Amino acid sequence: MKETNKKHLNIRKSTIKDVSLILKLIKELAVFEKMENQVSASEESLRESLFGDIPYAHVLIAEYKSVPVGYALYFFNFSTFLGRPGLYLEDIFVLENYRGKGIGMALFKECASIAKEKKCNRMDWVVLDWNPARTWYDSIGGKALKEWVLYRLKDNALDKLVDL
């Protein structure tokens, strides 16, 4: 892996002015994950959810030579067993032409720094089973949690539960 010249790389917190950029990067991630038909986020929904009265998540933007090339979206969760918060990394993505330059590592390290700053004792994320990044996650000490199964309620199932 080539190391990015750190003087050309900037990781910054997003602002409300980045909403269209964030949506563009989300759509690029969806193409990479072969899930582009599942994106229903809009600039309006992102503006409200990320920068509204209650920000539900936070976004870091990676810029290489002043060009936005990637992002990480995270939020905080809580472990009752540990009695401590955790950082959940929902998305980490770098545009294809900029991969292999250490930009993903820089985003990951910034998320880890934020987790430590906020007194989180763990960082969690989910990765598709075919994603080649899994090898890298293993190499940095990430552990696949095989004993946990991800469940989800959405759309009609969520409505049905509320109406029970």
N, CA, C and O atoms as a DFTB+ gen file, in Angstrom:
656 C
 N C O
     1  1       0.847      -1.180       0.000
     2  2       0.000       0.000       0.000
     3  2       0.888       1.237       0.000
     4  3       1.792       1.357       0.827
     5  1       0.635       2.143      -0.912
     6  2       1.356       3.401      -0.940
     7  2       0.867       4.279       0.206
     8  3      -0.327       4.309       0.503
     9  1       1.761       4.969       0.828
    10  2       1.391       5.884       1.898
    11  2       1.062       7.243       1.293
    12  3       1.814       7.769       0.472
    13  1      -0.054       7.796       1.703
    14  2      -0.446       9.116       1.240
    15  2       0.450      10.150       1.884
    16  3       0.763      10.058       3.071
    17  1       0.859      11.126       1.110
    18  2       1.599      12.244       1.667
    19  2       0.640      12.999       2.585
    20  3      -0.321      13.613       2.122
    21  1       0.908      12.947       3.882
    22  2      -0.041      13.483       4.860
    23  2      -0.285      14.974       4.684
    24  3      -1.341      15.468       5.080
    25  1       0.648      15.693       4.109
    26  2       0.409      17.126       3.924
    27  2      -0.656      17.384       2.855
    28  3      -1.196      18.487       2.773
    29  1      -0.962      16.367       2.033
    30  2      -1.999      16.505       1.010
    31  2      -3.361      15.982       1.475
    32  3      -4.362      16.139       0.776
    33  1      -3.392      15.357       2.661
    34  2      -4.622      14.749       3.164
    35  2      -5.181      15.562       4.319
    36  3      -4.459      15.941       5.241
    37  1      -6.468      15.818       4.250
    38  2      -7.159      16.524       5.328
    39  2      -8.418      15.739       5.685
    40  3      -9.234      15.431       4.817
    41  1      -8.567      15.422       6.961
    42  2      -9.789      14.800       7.471
    43  2     -10.470      15.876       8.311
    44  3      -9.884      16.413       9.250
    45  1     -11.709      16.179       7.958
    46  2     -12.417      17.250       8.673
    47  2     -13.838      16.837       8.994
    48  3     -14.401      15.946       8.357
    49  1     -14.413      17.499       9.993
    50  2     -15.822      17.287      10.312
    51  2     -16.658      17.960       9.233
    52  3     -16.318      19.041       8.752
    53  1     -17.733      17.321       8.867
    54  2     -18.611      17.898       7.843
    55  2     -19.404      19.064       8.425
    56  3     -19.544      19.204       9.639
    57  1     -19.911      19.885       7.530
    58  2     -20.806      20.981       7.895
    59  2     -22.080      20.845       7.058
    60  3     -22.160      20.027       6.142
    61  1     -23.043      21.648       7.392
    62  2     -24.315      21.607       6.647
    63  2     -24.094      21.901       5.158
    64  3     -24.892      21.480       4.321
    65  1     -23.034      22.609       4.832
    66  2     -22.731      22.901       3.424
    67  2     -22.292      21.655       2.655
    68  3     -22.226      21.675       1.426
    69  1     -21.993      20.578       3.370
    70  2     -21.526      19.337       2.739
    71  2     -22.646      18.359       2.415
    72  3     -22.365      17.262       1.931
    73  1     -23.897      18.709       2.661
    74  2     -25.000      17.755       2.508
    75  2     -25.035      17.148       1.108
    76  3     -25.175      15.931       0.982
    77  1     -24.915      17.944       0.065
    78  2     -24.968      17.376      -1.294
    79  2     -23.765      16.471      -1.547
    80  3     -23.900      15.439      -2.204
    81  1     -22.602      16.839      -1.040
    82  2     -21.407      15.993      -1.165
    83  2     -21.614      14.673      -0.424
    84  3     -21.286      13.612      -0.956
    85  1     -22.145      14.722       0.778
    86  2     -22.384      13.500       1.557
    87  2     -23.326      12.572       0.797
    88  3     -23.075      11.370       0.706
    89  1     -24.398      13.120       0.256
    90  2     -25.338      12.296      -0.509
    91  2     -24.652      11.685      -1.732
    92  3     -24.877      10.516      -2.046
    93  1     -23.835      12.449      -2.410
    94  2     -23.098      11.938      -3.576
    95  2     -22.193      10.774      -3.169
    96  3     -22.141       9.759      -3.865
    97  1     -21.486      10.913      -2.055
    98  2     -20.599       9.849      -1.594
    99  2     -21.384       8.620      -1.133
   100  3     -20.945       7.491      -1.349
   101  1     -22.538       8.831      -0.501
   102  2     -23.398       7.710      -0.119
   103  2     -23.824       6.933      -1.363
   104  3     -23.822       5.702      -1.368
   105  1     -24.186       7.659      -2.411
   106  2     -24.591       6.998      -3.655
   107  2     -23.427       6.243      -4.295
   108  3     -23.628       5.175      -4.873
   109  1     -22.213       6.785      -4.197
   110  2     -21.024       6.081      -4.706
   111  2     -20.789       4.794      -3.919
   112  3     -20.462       3.758      -4.497
   113  1     -20.956       4.863      -2.595
   114  2     -20.825       3.666      -1.763
   115  2     -21.868       2.624      -2.164
   116  3     -21.560       1.435      -2.256
   117  1     -23.088       3.068      -2.398
   118  2     -24.163       2.145      -2.788
   119  2     -23.831       1.437      -4.103
   120  3     -24.121       0.250      -4.253
   121  1     -23.232       2.144      -5.047
   122  2     -22.815       1.528      -6.310
   123  2     -21.756       0.460      -6.017
   124  3     -21.830      -0.653      -6.536
   125  1     -20.764       0.811      -5.177
   126  2     -19.712      -0.145      -4.817
   127  2     -20.302      -1.394      -4.170
   128  3     -19.855      -2.508      -4.442
   129  1     -21.301      -1.211      -3.317
   130  2     -21.912      -2.335      -2.601
   131  2     -23.018      -3.027      -3.409
   132  3     -23.677      -3.942      -2.915
   133  1     -23.210      -2.583      -4.643
   134  2     -24.238      -3.152      -5.531
   135  2     -25.631      -3.009      -4.919
   136  3     -26.454      -3.921      -4.994
   137  1     -25.879      -1.841      -4.308
   138  2     -27.141      -1.581      -3.620
   139  2     -27.709      -0.207      -3.984
   140  3     -28.463       0.385      -3.211
   141  1     -27.341       0.293      -5.163
   142  2     -27.748       1.653      -5.523
   143  2     -29.258       1.851      -5.547
   144  3     -29.736       2.967      -5.341
   145  1     -30.013       0.786      -5.794
   146  2     -31.471       0.904      -5.834
   147  2     -32.079       1.007      -4.427
   148  3     -33.290       1.184      -4.294
   149  1     -31.263       0.901      -3.394
   150  2     -31.764       0.966      -2.025
   151  2     -31.580       2.330      -1.367
   152  3     -32.000       2.520      -0.226
   153  1     -30.967       3.272      -2.058
   154  2     -30.737       4.591      -1.471
   155  2     -32.001       5.430      -1.595
   156  3     -32.449       5.745      -2.698
   157  1     -32.567       5.785      -0.451
   158  2     -33.713       6.699      -0.450
   159  2     -33.390       7.998       0.286
   160  3     -34.242       8.881       0.387
   161  1     -32.182       8.118       0.794
   162  2     -31.760       9.348       1.470
   163  2     -31.854      10.510       0.486
   164  3     -31.662      10.349      -0.719
   165  1     -32.152      11.676       1.031
   166  2     -32.207      12.899       0.230
   167  2     -31.395      13.972       0.956
   168  3     -31.022      13.805       2.117
   169  1     -31.134      15.054       0.268
   170  2     -30.446      16.161       0.925
   171  2     -31.247      16.630       2.132
   172  3     -30.679      16.934       3.181
   173  1     -32.552      16.689       1.984
   174  2     -33.411      17.133       3.083
   175  2     -33.320      16.192       4.281
   176  3     -33.184      16.646       5.417
   177  1     -33.395      14.885       4.034
   178  2     -33.333      13.940       5.160
   179  2     -31.962      13.970       5.832
   180  3     -31.871      13.854       7.054
   181  1     -30.906      14.124       5.055
   182  2     -29.563      14.213       5.629
   183  2     -29.385      15.510       6.412
   184  3     -28.807      15.508       7.499
   185  1     -29.874      16.599       5.870
   186  2     -29.781      17.895       6.555
   187  2     -30.441      17.799       7.932
   188  3     -29.878      18.236       8.936
   189  1     -31.634      17.224       7.961
   190  2     -32.374      17.103       9.222
   191  2     -31.687      16.124      10.186
   192  3     -31.553      16.415      11.374
   193  1     -31.259      14.978       9.681
   194  2     -30.699      13.936      10.541
   195  2     -29.276      14.211      11.020
   196  3     -28.894      13.801      12.116
   197  1     -28.503      14.901      10.201
   198  2     -27.104      15.167      10.556
   199  2     -26.876      16.536      11.185
   200  3     -25.949      16.718      11.975
   201  1     -27.727      17.498      10.829
   202  2     -27.483      18.869      11.273
   203  2     -28.701      19.530      11.909
   204  3     -28.692      20.736      12.154
   205  1     -29.748      18.751      12.179
   206  2     -30.966      19.283      12.779
   207  2     -30.812      19.496      14.274
   208  3     -29.701      19.488      14.805
   209  1     -31.931      19.684      14.941
   210  2     -31.933      19.922      16.383
   211  2     -31.268      18.780      17.147
   212  3     -30.579      19.010      18.141
   213  1     -31.473      17.560      16.684
   214  2     -30.831      16.389      17.280
   215  2     -30.022      15.702      16.187
   216  3     -30.580      14.963      15.377
   217  1     -28.714      15.937      16.156
   218  2     -27.900      15.242      15.150
   219  2     -27.755      13.765      15.524
   220  3     -27.204      13.437      16.575
   221  1     -28.249      12.884      14.667
   222  2     -28.238      11.449      14.952
   223  2     -26.938      10.775      14.555
   224  3     -26.654       9.670      15.016
   225  1     -26.154      11.407      13.722
   226  2     -24.889      10.839      13.269
   227  2     -23.953      11.987      12.906
   228  3     -24.360      13.145      12.810
   229  1     -22.695      11.630      12.708
   230  2     -21.644      12.600      12.392
   231  2     -20.889      12.100      11.167
   232  3     -20.780      10.893      10.948
   233  1     -20.375      13.018      10.380
   234  2     -19.662      12.644       9.157
   235  2     -18.301      13.326       9.129
   236  3     -18.173      14.521       9.396
   237  1     -17.299      12.538       8.799
   238  2     -15.959      13.055       8.517
   239  2     -15.761      13.014       7.010
   240  3     -16.163      12.056       6.350
   241  1     -15.149      14.043       6.475
   242  2     -14.846      14.125       5.044
   243  2     -13.336      14.023       4.864
   244  3     -12.574      14.715       5.539
   245  1     -12.909      13.156       3.949
   246  2     -11.492      13.054       3.592
   247  2     -11.270      13.845       2.314
   248  3     -11.955      13.642       1.311
   249  1     -10.305      14.746       2.366
   250  2      -9.933      15.541       1.187
   251  2      -8.470      15.261       0.861
   252  3      -7.600      15.320       1.730
   253  1      -8.225      14.958      -0.395
   254  2      -6.859      14.748      -0.866
   255  2      -6.553      15.824      -1.890
   256  3      -7.219      15.930      -2.920
   257  1      -5.548      16.612      -1.597
   258  2      -5.209      17.772      -2.424
   259  2      -6.450      18.642      -2.634
   260  3      -6.728      19.092      -3.746
   261  1      -7.186      18.867      -1.551
   262  2      -8.397      19.701      -1.508
   263  2      -9.597      19.128      -2.252
   264  3     -10.611      19.811      -2.396
   265  1      -9.504      17.885      -2.728
   266  2     -10.615      17.235      -3.430
   267  2     -11.275      16.240      -2.469
   268  3     -10.587      15.386      -1.910
   269  1     -12.598      16.335      -2.264
   270  2     -13.272      15.361      -1.404
   271  2     -13.224      13.970      -2.048
   272  3     -13.673      13.784      -3.179
   273  1     -12.670      12.994      -1.309
   274  2     -12.462      11.664      -1.885
   275  2     -13.038      10.534      -1.036
   276  3     -12.973       9.371      -1.435
   277  1     -13.595      10.856       0.120
   278  2     -14.141       9.801       0.960
   279  2     -14.827      10.362       2.187
   280  3     -14.797      11.563       2.457
   281  1     -15.446       9.452       2.919
   282  2     -16.138       9.879       4.139
   283  2     -16.269       8.722       5.114
   284  3     -16.134       7.554       4.750
   285  1     -16.533       9.076       6.354
   286  2     -16.904       8.117       7.390
   287  2     -18.108       8.698       8.109
   288  3     -18.110       9.871       8.483
   289  1     -19.134       7.877       8.301
   290  2     -20.325       8.291       9.036
   291  2     -20.424       7.402      10.275
   292  3     -20.399       6.175      10.173
   293  1     -20.535       8.034      11.446
   294  2     -20.565       7.285      12.694
   295  2     -21.602       7.873      13.643
   296  3     -22.061       9.002      13.468
   297  1     -21.959       7.088      14.645
   298  2     -22.810       7.554      15.731
   299  2     -22.432       6.780      16.981
   300  3     -21.668       5.816      16.921
   301  1     -22.971       7.205      18.111
   302  2     -22.636       6.572      19.380
   303  2     -23.746       5.630      19.816
   304  3     -24.929       5.919      19.634
   305  1     -23.357       4.512      20.386
   306  2     -24.285       3.563      20.974
   307  2     -23.888       3.378      22.437
   308  3     -23.063       4.133      22.950
   309  1     -24.456       2.396      23.107
   310  2     -24.162       2.219      24.522
   311  2     -24.215       0.738      24.874
   312  3     -25.141       0.034      24.472
   313  1     -23.233       0.270      25.617
   314  2     -23.208      -1.104      26.103
   315  2     -23.652      -1.127      27.561
   316  3     -22.993      -0.556      28.429
   317  1     -24.771      -1.788      27.820
   318  2     -25.242      -1.895      29.199
   319  2     -24.307      -2.767      30.028
   320  3     -24.114      -2.503      31.215
   321  1     -23.722      -3.801      29.423
   322  2     -22.826      -4.677      30.167
   323  2     -21.569      -3.935      30.602
   324  3     -21.062      -4.156      31.702
   325  1     -21.070      -3.063      29.745
   326  2     -19.855      -2.316      30.057
   327  2     -20.151      -0.997      30.767
   328  3     -19.285      -0.421      31.425
   329  1     -21.392      -0.533      30.621
   330  2     -21.728       0.764      31.192
   331  2     -20.975       1.903      30.543
   332  3     -20.677       2.914      31.178
   333  1     -20.668       1.724      29.263
   334  2     -19.854       2.704      28.527
   335  2     -20.397       2.885      27.120
   336  3     -21.038       1.986      26.574
   337  1     -20.139       4.054      26.531
   338  2     -20.535       4.263      25.138
   339  2     -19.590       3.551      24.183
   340  3     -18.470       3.183      24.538
   341  1     -20.072       3.369      22.970
   342  2     -19.257       2.844      21.885
   343  2     -19.477       3.707      20.657
   344  3     -20.451       4.455      20.574
   345  1     -18.577       3.598      19.723
   346  2     -18.724       4.309      18.458
   347  2     -19.075       3.274      17.407
   348  3     -18.369       2.279      17.244
   349  1     -20.171       3.511      16.691
   350  2     -20.589       2.631      15.611
   351  2     -20.279       3.307      14.282
   352  3     -20.797       4.384      13.986
   353  1     -19.442       2.674      13.497
   354  2     -19.046       3.192      12.188
   355  2     -20.007       2.629      11.148
   356  3     -19.893       1.470      10.750
   357  1     -20.940       3.444      10.718
   358  2     -21.964       3.010       9.757
   359  2     -21.380       2.883       8.355
   360  3     -21.621       1.889       7.669
   361  1     -20.618       3.877       7.929
   362  2     -20.021       3.876       6.586
   363  2     -18.591       4.367       6.660
   364  3     -18.269       5.291       7.407
   365  1     -17.743       3.736       5.876
   366  2     -16.417       4.272       5.586
   367  2     -16.193       3.973       4.107
   368  3     -16.325       2.829       3.671
   369  1     -15.854       5.003       3.343
   370  2     -15.779       4.845       1.895
   371  2     -14.770       5.814       1.314
   372  3     -14.706       6.981       1.699
   373  1     -13.980       5.302       0.375
   374  2     -13.015       6.110      -0.375
   375  2     -13.253       5.838      -1.852
   376  3     -13.378       4.685      -2.265
   377  1     -13.314       6.888      -2.639
   378  2     -13.498       6.735      -4.085
   379  2     -12.413       5.830      -4.665
   380  3     -11.262       5.869      -4.231
   381  1     -12.788       5.028      -5.634
   382  2     -11.914       3.991      -6.176
   383  2     -10.537       4.504      -6.586
   384  3      -9.529       3.870      -6.273
   385  1     -10.475       5.624      -7.269
   386  2      -9.186       6.141      -7.758
   387  2      -8.241       6.574      -6.638
   388  3      -7.062       6.823      -6.889
   389  1      -8.741       6.665      -5.416
   390  2      -7.928       7.138      -4.293
   391  2      -7.649       6.045      -3.276
   392  3      -7.036       6.306      -2.241
   393  1      -8.089       4.825      -3.555
   394  2      -7.840       3.713      -2.634
   395  2      -6.372       3.299      -2.682
   396  3      -5.687       3.490      -3.686
   397  1      -5.910       2.729      -1.577
   398  2      -4.523       2.275      -1.501
   399  2      -3.552       3.379      -1.157
   400  3      -2.341       3.179      -1.245
   401  1      -4.051       4.543      -0.767
   402  2      -3.198       5.675      -0.429
   403  2      -3.204       5.986       1.071
   404  3      -2.619       6.979       1.503
   405  1      -3.864       5.139       1.859
   406  2      -3.907       5.372       3.299
   407  2      -5.048       6.267       3.745
   408  3      -5.119       6.636       4.917
   409  1      -5.940       6.622       2.833
   410  2      -7.044       7.530       3.174
   411  2      -8.062       6.818       4.066
   412  3      -8.539       7.397       5.042
   413  1      -8.394       5.582       3.742
   414  2      -9.296       4.811       4.594
   415  2      -8.715       4.633       5.982
   416  3      -9.432       4.748       6.976
   417  1      -7.420       4.352       6.059
   418  2      -6.740       4.217       7.356
   419  2      -6.841       5.522       8.143
   420  3      -7.089       5.504       9.348
   421  1      -6.649       6.652       7.464
   422  2      -6.731       7.945       8.149
   423  2      -8.140       8.194       8.687
   424  3      -8.296       8.685       9.805
   425  1      -9.161       7.863       7.905
   426  2     -10.541       7.999       8.381
   427  2     -10.793       7.081       9.579
   428  3     -11.404       7.486      10.568
   429  1     -10.314       5.844       9.474
   430  2     -10.500       4.870      10.542
   431  2      -9.811       5.345      11.822
   432  3     -10.383       5.275      12.909
   433  1      -8.573       5.831      11.677
   434  2      -7.831       6.313      12.842
   435  2      -8.520       7.517      13.478
   436  3      -8.540       7.639      14.703
   437  1      -9.082       8.403      12.667
   438  2      -9.786       9.557      13.217
   439  2     -11.018       9.109      14.000
   440  3     -11.309       9.653      15.065
   441  1     -11.739       8.119      13.478
   442  2     -12.884       7.576      14.223
   443  2     -12.425       6.958      15.539
   444  3     -13.073       7.148      16.568
   445  1     -11.323       6.226      15.520
   446  2     -10.788       5.629      16.748
   447  2     -10.386       6.713      17.742
   448  3     -10.612       6.566      18.943
   449  1      -9.795       7.795      17.256
   450  2      -9.418       8.911      18.136
   451  2     -10.650       9.552      18.769
   452  3     -10.645       9.889      19.952
   453  1     -11.696       9.715      17.978
   454  2     -12.947      10.275      18.498
   455  2     -13.526       9.335      19.553
   456  3     -13.998       9.784      20.598
   457  1     -13.491       8.043      19.282
   458  2     -13.994       7.059      20.250
   459  2     -13.242       7.180      21.570
   460  3     -13.866       7.182      22.631
   461  1     -11.931       7.280      21.528
   462  2     -11.143       7.412      22.750
   463  2     -11.445       8.729      23.455
   464  3     -11.587       8.766      24.677
   465  1     -11.544       9.808      22.685
   466  2     -11.847      11.131      23.244
   467  2     -13.191      11.129      23.974
   468  3     -13.341      11.785      25.005
   469  1     -14.169      10.389      23.436
   470  2     -15.511      10.320      24.025
   471  2     -15.635       9.195      25.057
   472  3     -16.737       8.876      25.503
   473  1     -14.501       8.599      25.432
   474  2     -14.450       7.540      26.439
   475  2     -15.198       6.267      26.035
   476  3     -15.716       5.538      26.881
   477  1     -15.242       6.024      24.750
   478  2     -15.805       4.769      24.245
   479  2     -14.754       3.681      24.447
   480  3     -13.556       3.945      24.348
   481  1     -15.191       2.490      24.723
   482  2     -14.212       1.417      24.868
   483  2     -14.256       0.431      23.705
   484  3     -13.555      -0.581      23.706
   485  1     -15.096       0.744      22.705
   486  2     -15.088      -0.115      21.527
   487  2     -15.641       0.642      20.325
   488  3     -16.323       1.660      20.444
   489  1     -15.310       0.092      19.166
   490  2     -15.777       0.624      17.900
   491  2     -16.305      -0.569      17.111
   492  3     -15.606      -1.570      16.952
   493  1     -17.529      -0.465      16.621
   494  2     -18.156      -1.555      15.892
   495  2     -18.491      -1.107      14.471
   496  3     -18.696       0.078      14.209
   497  1     -18.542      -2.076      13.564
   498  2     -18.982      -1.822      12.198
   499  2     -19.409      -3.147      11.581
   500  3     -19.073      -4.216      12.089
   501  1     -20.140      -3.067      10.502
   502  2     -20.582      -4.248       9.761
   503  2     -19.988      -4.144       8.358
   504  3     -19.906      -3.058       7.783
   505  1     -19.582      -5.270       7.827
   506  2     -18.993      -5.286       6.485
   507  2     -19.622      -6.439       5.695
   508  3     -19.882      -7.512       6.239
   509  1     -19.855      -6.200       4.431
   510  2     -20.381      -7.258       3.567
   511  2     -19.361      -8.393       3.472
   512  3     -18.156      -8.143       3.441
   513  1     -19.835      -9.627       3.426
   514  2     -18.924     -10.774       3.469
   515  2     -17.964     -10.845       2.288
   516  3     -16.916     -11.483       2.398
   517  1     -18.283     -10.217       1.172
   518  2     -17.417     -10.273      -0.009
   519  2     -16.428      -9.103      -0.090
   520  3     -15.581      -9.071      -0.982
   521  1     -16.532      -8.157       0.824
   522  2     -15.704      -6.945       0.751
   523  2     -14.236      -7.273       1.059
   524  3     -13.934      -7.812       2.124
   525  1     -13.324      -6.949       0.131
   526  2     -11.903      -7.254       0.364
   527  2     -11.308      -6.486       1.547
   528  3     -10.223      -6.838       2.011
   529  1     -11.974      -5.467       2.041
   530  2     -11.469      -4.720       3.204
   531  2     -11.425      -5.589       4.456
   532  3     -10.748      -5.241       5.423
   533  1     -12.135      -6.710       4.450
   534  2     -12.131      -7.588       5.624
   535  2     -10.718      -8.032       5.996
   536  3     -10.404      -8.162       7.179
   537  1      -9.878      -8.260       5.015
   538  2      -8.497      -8.649       5.283
   539  2      -7.784      -7.548       6.057
   540  3      -7.054      -7.820       7.011
   541  1      -8.000      -6.308       5.640
   542  2      -7.387      -5.179       6.333
   543  2      -7.949      -5.044       7.745
   544  3      -7.194      -4.802       8.686
   545  1      -9.273      -5.197       7.906
   546  2      -9.872      -5.117       9.238
   547  2      -9.258      -6.166      10.161
   548  3      -8.983      -5.880      11.326
   549  1      -9.043      -7.369       9.652
   550  2      -8.395      -8.414      10.443
   551  2      -6.982      -7.988      10.831
   552  3      -6.549      -8.214      11.962
   553  1      -6.264      -7.371       9.894
   554  2      -4.863      -7.012      10.131
   555  2      -4.698      -5.934      11.199
   556  3      -3.638      -5.840      11.817
   557  1      -5.730      -5.118      11.426
   558  2      -5.618      -4.070      12.456
   559  2      -6.201      -4.518      13.798
   560  3      -6.278      -3.734      14.744
   561  1      -6.610      -5.789      13.868
   562  2      -7.121      -6.316      15.122
   563  2      -8.630      -6.395      15.218
   564  3      -9.166      -6.740      16.271
   565  1      -9.328      -6.079      14.128
   566  2     -10.778      -6.214      14.116
   567  2     -11.174      -7.682      14.229
   568  3     -10.496      -8.553      13.685
   569  1     -12.244      -7.951      14.919
   570  2     -12.711      -9.329      15.112
   571  2     -14.134      -9.465      14.599
   572  3     -15.015      -8.696      14.983
   573  1     -14.356     -10.443      13.731
   574  2     -15.709     -10.756      13.266
   575  2     -16.456     -11.418      14.421
   576  3     -15.940     -12.344      15.046
   577  1     -17.653     -10.951      14.700
   578  2     -18.453     -11.485      15.801
   579  2     -19.412     -12.532      15.249
   580  3     -20.547     -12.217      14.893
   581  1     -18.963     -13.746      15.182
   582  2     -19.751     -14.815      14.569
   583  2     -20.933     -15.247      15.433
   584  3     -21.900     -15.810      14.920
   585  1     -20.865     -14.990      16.731
   586  2     -21.956     -15.421      17.604
   587  2     -23.130     -14.436      17.631
   588  3     -24.160     -14.737      18.234
   589  1     -23.001     -13.294      17.005
   590  2     -24.070     -12.294      16.969
   591  2     -24.710     -12.300      15.587
   592  3     -24.012     -12.364      14.575
   593  1     -26.024     -12.232      15.546
   594  2     -26.766     -12.198      14.287
   595  2     -27.477     -10.854      14.207
   596  3     -28.189     -10.472      15.135
   597  1     -27.293     -10.153      13.133
   598  2     -27.921      -8.857      12.931
   599  2     -29.386      -9.049      12.555
   600  3     -29.700      -9.792      11.624
   601  1     -30.269      -8.386      13.270
   602  2     -31.702      -8.387      12.957
   603  2     -32.119      -6.980      12.583
   604  3     -31.471      -6.007      12.968
   605  1     -33.205      -6.875      11.829
   606  2     -33.694      -5.568      11.412
   607  2     -35.196      -5.613      11.233
   608  3     -35.741      -6.561      10.667
   609  1     -35.861      -4.575      11.724
   610  2     -37.271      -4.316      11.418
   611  2     -37.289      -3.066      10.562
   612  3     -36.631      -2.080      10.893
   613  1     -38.029      -3.092       9.472
   614  2     -38.128      -1.881       8.657
   615  2     -39.468      -1.850       7.944
   616  3     -40.169      -2.856       7.846
   617  1     -39.798      -0.682       7.456
   618  2     -40.993      -0.463       6.651
   619  2     -42.239      -1.086       7.294
   620  3     -42.590      -0.748       8.424
   621  1     -42.898      -1.988       6.575
   622  2     -44.164      -2.565       7.057
   623  2     -44.009      -3.345       8.356
   624  3     -44.896      -3.301       9.208
   625  1     -42.907      -4.054       8.520
   626  2     -42.704      -4.827       9.748
   627  2     -42.611      -3.898      10.959
   628  3     -43.139      -4.206      12.028
   629  1     -41.948      -2.781      10.788
   630  2     -41.852      -1.794      11.866
   631  2     -43.220      -1.213      12.172
   632  3     -43.588      -1.067      13.338
   633  1     -43.980      -0.878      11.130
   634  2     -45.331      -0.349      11.317
   635  2     -46.231      -1.354      12.022
   636  3     -47.001      -0.989      12.911
   637  1     -46.136      -2.615      11.627
   638  2     -46.979      -3.654      12.231
   639  2     -46.690      -3.788      13.728
   640  3     -47.612      -3.928      14.531
   641  1     -45.419      -3.745      14.095
   642  2     -45.070      -3.868      15.507
   643  2     -45.640      -2.697      16.308
   644  3     -46.179      -2.894      17.396
   645  1     -45.524      -1.512      15.787
   646  2     -46.044      -0.329      16.475
   647  2     -47.554      -0.448      16.661
   648  3     -48.098      -0.020      17.679
   649  1     -48.217      -1.026      15.683
   650  2     -49.679      -1.131      15.722
   651  2     -50.203      -2.324      16.527
   652  3     -51.415      -2.444      16.703
   653  1     -49.339      -3.200      17.015
   654  2     -49.789      -4.355      17.808
   655  2     -50.474      -3.907      19.085
   656  3     -50.916      -4.743      19.873
